């Protein structure tokens, strides 16, 4: 089985590179100015979604465009559909590139471009991985009981309106993972936290912050928790403090 999969991927290596270069060449940054019913998050994101679905169609899958919010490719049996969630939108290219950001340049054995790892590379890899699995199983006349369902989002880098729409209309997948960045899997993301806080010290206290609160200065992490430091000042004595904060990762 493994040999058959490896052979398939080796035979389709150039095709994969061409598909990824073509996907990267589309500057699929969210653009409300060009948004319409056919491309809710902008015309370039719409083009990127269509390109990804055509890539799957080229491997003889039957892709679906679900109201231009999410693309879906399903293959397998009628049992559990294990979802693979990727996305075709990217963040703006930024500056200081040494190669064109939207060209898919191959240089020194590496492919460069906005979206090459987040998340067009993993999306293309998922399509060809599914093609390899199908070919290997069909060669041994094995019909899978369950299914793999590739889902291609269009608004991951902004507000997740794409999958909000999908989940409301088609339901939340029973199981799955997201190959977002380093393929094949990212176990969890810390997310973004924006907050502010203040405190009023007791009138009779010489310092509002106990001395023990000045102690934590180290950074440490465990498989399930991550600590980081924030500099602040005591409200009374203005002494510089290091506040230790913690977040739990979603694993």
Secondary structure, 3 states (H helix, E strand, C coil): CHHHHHHHHHHCHHHHHHHHHHHHCCCCECCHHHCECCECCCHHHHHHHHHHHHHHHHCCCCCEEECCCEEEEEEECCCCEEEEEEECCECCCCCCCCCCCCCCEEECCEEECCCCCCCHHHHHHHHHHHHHHHHHHHHCCCCCCCEEEEEEECCCCCCCHHHHHHHHHHCCCCEEECCCCCCCCCCCCCCCCCCCCCCCCCCCCCCCCCHHHHCCCCCCECCCEEEEEEEEECCCCCCEEEEEEEEECCC
